[in-house]
Structures are given as C-alpha cells and as structure tokens.
Amino acid sequence: MADKGGHPGAPGRAPEAGGCDKVRNVALVGHSGAGKTTLVEAMLAATGAVQRAGRVEDGTTVSDFDEVEMRQQRSVNLALAPFMYGDTKINLIDTPGYADFVGDLRAGLRAADAALFVISAVDGIDGLTRMLWEECAAVQLPRAVVITKIDQQRGDFDDVVLSCQDAFGEGVLPLYFPAAGGDGLKGLIGLLTQRCLDYSTGERTECMPDPRYLEQIGEQRASLIEGIIQESEDETLMDRYLSGEEIDVKALVEDLETAVARGSFYPVLATSVPHGDHPGPVIGMLELLELIAQAFPSPLEHGIPPVTPVKGGPPRELGCDPAGPLVAEVVKTTSDPYVGRISLVRVFSGTLHPDTVVHVSGHGMEDRGHEDHDVDERVGALTSPLGKTQRTASSCAAGDICAVAKLSRAETGDTLSDPSSPMVMAPWTMPDPLLPVAIRAKSKADEDKLSQALARLVAEDPTLRLENNAETRQLVLWCMGEAHADVLIERLRTRYSVEVERVGLRVPLRETFGGPAKGLGRHVKQSGGHGQYGICHVDVEPLPSGEGFEFVDKIVGGVVPRQFIPSVEKGVRQQMRRGVSAGYPLVDIKVVLHDGKAHSVDSSDMAFQAAGALALKDAAGQVPILLLEPVDEVAVLIADEYVGAVMSDLTSRRGRVLGSEAVPGGRTMIKAEVPQLEIIRYAIDLRSLSQGTGSFNRAFLRYEPLPSHLADKVAADSKDT
C-alpha cells in the first residue's frame, strides 16, 4: 500500500474529521497479554498524538488509566484513543482481553466499523479469540489480523499465521513477513511490492530483500495474489493471471482494499514494539496505519444498526449523514464521585452539539436492575477523550465518537435522538452474568452508602445484575466471573469508599412433609377480659412436586364457625412461609380441616390463625420433614474436544445429562438437570475446564428432595446463619 505518512498532531487538541469518509472506528480485539494496549501506544507515538509511548509495566499507558488496570497490568475497561493519520481520523477502541469483561468488548464492537485482531507471536490463539472471530463474522464486521511480538525469541510468525488460517478459515493471508538482520529483526518484506522495509536505523527505508528470502516471497506472493483475485470484481483477472500475465500491483492493492472493507478478505500484518528485555526499533506501525486508513471501511460503508420509533412502527431507513436526524448510542458509561457521569457516545446519524436537549430511550434491561427510561435530557460539554484526558470538541458528526457530560439518566446501551422524533436503536447482545456473589457492608456507615454506589456501578456495567433476595435476605451481585467480581468490589472501595465483604451464598431451599400426619392446634388463653380460644384438627399429606398448596374444609356441624375457617387457612399459610424445620418455606402439601372447637365469646380471627399455625407445626413433628433443593435446566455449549470432560463434570455435580446435539462450528450443546447448590461457581469451573471456550445458560426447573447426607449439613448451616 502507498505510504501516506503520519502527521504529528498536537497532543492537547482534539482531532477533527473532515467528513464521514475520513473516519475509521477500529476495535482492537484479542486475549489478555496479546499486546493491544502496547500497540495503541505505539500508534499514538507514531502519529504524534503523544510525545512518548507509555508502558503497561509502569502504569503510564493512555488506555489503561484506571487504578485497577494499573495495578493488575491488564485492561478491564473499554478505552478510546483518537488520532489523525494524514487526513483520516482513527478512533482506536482498546477492549479488554479477559473473558470476564466481554461486556465492554461487545460494546467496543458495536461502536466500531472494523475489528483488528491482535495475536501474540509467542502465545498464539486462544479459545476466546476464536469465539470473537465468529461473533464478528455473524455481524459481518470487517477484520484484519496483526501479529505482535515477532521480535521475541519464542515468537513464531509463520506458525501463528498457520494457526489463524486453521481457526479463521479462508481469506486469512499475510501481506508482510518478518525479515531478520545480522543482530535480530531488521524489518518486514512486502509480498506485493517484493521490497524489504528496513527499520534497523529507526526510520523506514526500502531496499531489495536478501536473496535467501526470494523463494519464500515467491510462494507466499502467489498465494496472496490468488486470494486477492478471488475477491476481485474483475472476472477476467484470474484468467490473465493464470495465463502468466503480470498483474499491476496498484490494481491488486485496490482489489485488496475493497475486499477488506467488504469483510471477505482478512490480511495479516506483523509488528514489533520494543519493551523490557526486547530492545530494538518499532516495526510495522506505518504498514498497519496504512491498512487502517486505506482498507478499513468508513462509517459510510459499514451502515448502522436497525432504528425504530420509540412509539412503535416500522424501522427507519437511516444512513451516516451529518445532516440527518440525530441517532446516537451510549456505548460506555463511567461514573466518578467528583466529575459525575460521563457517557461515551457513537453518533450514527445527525450531529450532536453541546448544551442541546436530546431524548434518552431505555434499553430493555430492567431484569438486570437497569432502569428502562424514556426522558429528555440536556447534554453538557462534548469532549474527545484520549484515555483519561478530555479534550473539548465543538460537535460530533455522524460516524464519530465523543464523550458527553451531564447525562444523568443515560446508561450503557441507551439511544440518544431528537426529542421531536424519538427513536431507539436495536440493542446489542449482552451475555448473562452467571456467577452469584453475595456481599454485605462491613459497617453501618458503609451500608448507608452502599445502595447509591451499587446503582452507579449498575448504570455503567450492563453485564452486572443486582439482586436483593428477599427470601435469603442477601444482596447478590451476578457477575461474569471472579475477576469481574474482584474489580466491582475494588471499585466500591476505591471509588466510593464503601467496604464490603463476601459471604457464603444461600440457595433458597424448600421443606415438605415426608408422609401423612395429623396435627392439633390449640390456642387457648385467658388473662382477664376477652380471652383467646381456637382449636382445630388437621390432616396433612404431601402433594406431588410442583403442586403447591391445597386447603380442604371438611367441618361438619359448625364445630368451627364458618367465619373462622379462612382464619385457619391463613394461619397455615403464614406458618408455611416461616417453615416448620430449618426455616425454609413449606410447599406441596394438602391440609384438611376436619374438626375443632370454638368459644362463643373468646374465639376470634387471630385465635384461629394461631391455632392453624400450631396445628401445622404439630403435624410436622409426627413425620420426617424433607428439604427440597432447586434444580436448574442447564444447556452447555462446548467445543467437541471437551464434551467428555464436561459430561463427567456435570455427573459429578449430581447432574443428570439428558442428551447432546451437534452445533455447527465443531461444537456440541449438552443439556442436563443440575441442582443449584452444585453450580454456584460453574461459570468459573466451566471456563477452566474448556480453556475459556465454553458457555452455558440456566433456568429454574423444579424442586427435588435433597439427599439426606447433605440435608443435615444444610439445615445446620441455616441455623448458624
């Protein structure tokens, strides 16, 4: 590709795009440790957006500015890094590479028009990267691959290229490969130009390649040209090539750029950024920047997600037009105790201006504790963030990304539109959080601040679900994994000064009768004035699982007056809610009221309520009381190679495997019934078992008797708490 040259920009000034066709929104995707953040720093330094590249090890990078990120030396948040390359504005979206933070990663893909997969030459491809490639393919997002750390001793560029081709399929072909010099990596060899790009002096110069590479160039160049020609719209090109005609490099580059923008060809590039024990020149940045600016699609080419009016109706046909109706989406929300709420917004249509009123439409995630609102709000200042640095922007046109202050109601996933014609954008898919973590405040002061702090965390993180379980009286954070939970608890402490501690999660059990029994409820008290008098006899028998509660009146002769029979039932129901053994609700029983006594003066509604409750407790003392545990229906999606291990693991959890079925892409769906007590931490265990490639969902199915050897322990634990 032609060298456009990077023009250093002023670090203190926000870059401005000259039009929708001059914007590139690129999400960096890859597993943790692949080098995404380091790559962002190198590109920022190469274009003059920063004076000096920061280091992850020193906590000085632009995109990892959160305290947690600096301490853990890994990205946990989506971060934006915009800069100018020539006359093109490039918005780099650095996404987390750890599976627990896939919510931010998917938000980054929503804001992007192309994805750059960052893969380490040392570590290769992991299961998460394969899954993300499939996600991008499902939404037809153009992709390219950049292989980092090609200078390291254990790095193997050729082997990783083969792995990419095996994992990602056809159309994955390198444009360059590393060239060694006398004392290490020298630069890159361009397959189309057949020239060596020498970086050994610190600047890129072109020269003829070493003769030892000629055979390799010939083989790989032929494969690359054939791959490009297959995607060409010129149907005569292949015949001309096969007949021996030399195809013009310029024509090949144009076809390459078209195929990349269309999402049907996936070029592989190579980079090296010196760090730590690996000194040397920065290699491959200009080639990467050229690819992004020239081959990746602009917002005009990629299109926008479906948009419908808030009041309903057919979808609106909108394009990326700065003069069109305003439609923007909040892709990331952050809350700061001092600054307030800041929303990172991708504008899909129209132009967003500061200090204007916009309509905020909710995102349909009320089940996770996120308010589904429909309000007008005035936006504050617009800024172009470079990491934590906010640079003032005069406006944000269609296709661009900016940060908006003072949107107090907007949350991640919300749509911003014109108040006169409010619209809502189809939401992107968010994974369900499946790791429950029970917490409690360490002190009364922490308890007073906890509610507001959690509300702010929920607003900015759509993968977090907050549950205040009335039955177990526990506050539960449903998280994506252990690392996600750790970050949330750490943010409560550092950002909001709220100390919490984890406690054991209590699973809501049930009780039921182990057989039929008779019970006497006698509530007779006399202490001056009106007394209390209520006596009832009941028969209790268990019902089949899921039948609930049945109350039968068999009173004859008015021994219990008609007005007090509902009182007996009410008392029984109250006692069922309290339980009769371990304090869990009683279910699946039939209670027959067949006898009793009343007093003409002292009988009352309250007296027979008490009698009904006592009768049930008396009957419970005559037979074993069974503890029932909730059982979930579980569906596990797993790579074929892990099927045996997953099935064995489910069986060890007292699960019943119901069957399995093949899923396209070399995967299998396993269906099973598993007790909830056994899958509290399954989100973590499955990830470990499947090398990060497995996923599952769960839904409550029914209650079943808890095995006796576990029932005694659970009952004892419940009394302790």
Salt bridges, closest charged atoms under 4 A:
ASP3 OD2 - ARG204 NH2 2.87
GLU57 OE1 - ARG55 NH2 3.94
ASP58 OD2 - ARG55 NE 2.79
ASP66 OD2 - ARG491 NH2 3.91
ASP66 OD2 - ARG495 NH2 3.57
ASP87 OD1 - LYS4 NZ 3.75
ASP87 OD2 - LYS22 NZ 3.19
ASP100 OD1 - ARG687 NH1 2.08
ASP104 OD2 - LYS332 NZ 3.01
ASP113 OD1 - HIS302 ND1 3.13
ASP113 OD1 - ARG346 NH2 3.41
GLU134 OE1 - ARG667 NH1 3.54
GLU135 OE2 - ARG106 NH2 2.80
ASP198 OD2 - LYS186 NZ 3.84
GLU206 OE1 - ARG195 NE 3.49
ASP210 OD2 - ARG212 NE 3.57
GLU231 OE1 - ARG262 NH2 3.83
GLU233 OE2 - ARG262 NH1 3.30
ASP234 OD2 - ARG240 NH1 3.37
GLU245 OE2 - ARG240 NE 3.28
GLU246 OE2 - ARG221 NH1 3.69
GLU287 OE2 - ARG204 NH1 2.45
GLU290 OE2 - ARG204 NH2 3.09
GLU329 OE1 - ARG110 NE 2.93
ASP355 OD1 - ARG378 NH1 3.79
GLU371 OE1 - HIS373 ND1 3.71
GLU371 OE2 - ARG409 NH2 2.70
ASP374 OD1 - HIS359 NE2 2.27
ASP376 OD1 - HIS359 ND1 2.78
ASP400 OD2 - LYS89 NZ 2.94
GLU411 OE1 - HIS363 NE2 3.45
GLU411 OE1 - HIS370 ND1 3.30
ASP414 OD1 - HIS363 NE2 3.35
ASP414 OD2 - HIS373 NE2 2.39
ASP432 OD1 - ARG368 NH2 2.73
ASP448 OD1 - LYS444 NZ 2.82
GLU460 OE2 - ARG491 NH1 3.97
GLU460 OE1 - ARG495 NH1 3.11
ASP461 OD2 - HIS484 NE2 2.68
GLU471 OE2 - ARG510 NH1 2.24
GLU482 OE2 - ARG502 NH1 2.44
GLU482 OE1 - ARG681 NH1 3.22
ASP486 OD1 - ARG502 NH2 2.58
GLU490 OE2 - ARG71 NH2 2.79
GLU490 OE2 - ARG493 NH2 2.55
GLU501 OE2 - ARG440 NE 2.96
ASP539 OD1 - LYS518 NZ 2.98
ASP539 OD1 - HIS594 NE2 3.43
ASP553 OD2 - ARG562 NH2 2.73
GLU569 OE2 - ARG573 NH2 3.18
GLU629 OE2 - ARG654 NH1 2.60
ASP632 OD2 - ARG698 NE 2.83
ASP649 OD2 - ARG653 NE 2.78
GLU673 OE1 - ARG656 NH2 3.05
GLU673 OE1 - ARG702 NH2 2.57
GLU678 OE2 - ARG654 NE 2.98
ASP685 OD2 - ARG653 NH2 2.88
GLU704 OE2 - ARG656 NH2 2.59
GLU704 OE2 - ARG702 NE 2.76
ASP717 OD2 - LYS713 NZ 3.04
